[in-house]
């Protein structure tokens, strides 16, 4: 007779198999993710051919932060500002969830990870207190993975392996994992005696409360790809090697070599007859040389110093190639021409970067909409109506001038396309969500003051007209 296993105290066999499969997938991608992280942080090991660099300079490390510049330039144009209902209803419930989870600040971190690693994960959990907003967290792909159903376009299961063990007092040998299943979320720890369940959150949603924010997806690759492509890595390594060559040349050929012809041995000795070192001889500002036996003065000259301009031209070439790969204007990577570009030319060169930002906004917006619907579902116990659509508000990824935005908004109002007091006009003028809310408040205050003024004028008694008083006593 077998003893039944208590589900709240241990993992089932199926759950253990899911954890094993997902953890294998997590470990299989970790090396690639660490490589991308090293290029972003400038910590990659540059492959050296071992020809031009002497052994004494093997430890010299040159860094070019082009991958980080490319990723951050794109991320800086992805500013999430607000969530709202598309039907114009009050969005206080969406704003409450966003503020409770600090979503607008955390979103920038999620975007940075998604662009660097190719993906980021979003989890939605039950609140600790009743009637509190759902808990939304962003998780790095270094710690989390999921099994994906390509046909349904939804996860089957997800796993997060926690690195912070202080909350549970675990030893270094123990592993804390969170297993996300369609109807429950399990937190367990692996000990020497097996798996021990710490908590089970039975949400009964019928779906895994985990979403994937993927970058550069393809139909055959839903996982996503990083902005740090193999081409970017190759050009970065080539530029780092070129910088290394400049450093080596500066050590050996930065100071021009001198030569002296026809000098006697005493010219290289000090006053006591001891031979001077090579450095003392080189740095001597005045070389006092005697004539030889025939009365000829020794010939003194210097070889041409090393000119690094050839190397810098090659680095400029790499910068232009890298700008094409990252979709950046060349001046963002330090490449400048003799003729400075005009403002219109600079905005035109940012066209590819702006279009990339717009595509990322479209892709990430779908993840954010599903995230907010899932958060409402977890909080209320039932999903929102499908007819009610959630909109995500982003800041304009382009760089138009304030004058151009205002002019476009004014022309739309003058043409009768938009009402002058509408929120869309304020959005077109470039005002942020907070600024538009303040404008709406000021408009309501102005309308209220105007209404009070009108009511006061109507309630005031009319002044009598000047008429002739009747004869006799005016008091009668």
Number of C-alpha atoms within 10 A of each C-alpha: 3 4 5 6 10 9 10 13 14 17 20 13 9 9 14 14 12 17 22 13 13 21 20 12 16 20 14 11 13 14 12 13 16 14 16 24 20 14 23 23 14 18 16 19 13 18 11 14 8 9 7 11 17 9 9 7 12 11 7 10 16 19 19 18 15 25 27 18 16 25 21 17 17 22 22 13 22 22 18 19 16 19 22 19 16 13 11 7 9 10 14 12 13 19 15 14 21 21 12 13 16 13 20 14 14 13 18 17 16 22 27 20 25 27 25 27 26 23 26 27 24 19 19 21 21 20 15 10 8 9 9 14 24 26 18 25 17 21 20 17 21 20 17 23 27 26 15 16 12 12 6 8 9 17 20 16 23 26 27 24 20 14 11 11 13 8 6 10 9 15 10 8 8 14 17 22 22 21 24 26 24 18 15 19 23 20 21 21 19 15 14 7 6 10 18 16 19 16 13 17 13 13 19 14 17 10 17 24 27 29 21 25 26 25 25 19 16 11 7 7 11 17 19 19 19 20 22 23 14 11 13 21 20 14 19 24 21 18 26 21 20 18 19 22 17 20 19 17 17 15 11 11 16 16 15 14 14 12 11 12 10 14 17 15 9 14 15 18 14 13 8 6 11 10 15 15 11 9 8 12 17 15 9 9 8 7 12 8 17 15 12 12 8 6 8 11 14 15 11 13 12 11 11 12 12 16 13 14 10 10 15 15 12 14 19 18 14 19 24 19 16 25 20 14 16 24 20 22 23 21 16 14 20 11 16 14 9 5 6 10 13 9 9 8 11 14 15 12 17 16 15 15 19 21 14 17 21 18 13 21 20 12 16 19 19 14 16 20 17 14 20 22 20 26 27 20 18 22 20 14 12 12 14 15 8 8 8 12 13 21 17 19 17 18 17 18 19 15 10 11 11 12 11 13 17 18 14 14 21 17 12 16 16 12 9 10 10 16 13 15 12 11 17 13 21 21 19 19 19 20 18 18 18 11 13 17 14 12 16 16 12 12 13 12 12 12 12 12 12 12 12 12 11 11 11 10 11 10 8 8 7 8 6 6 6 6 6 6 8 8 7 7 7 7 4 6
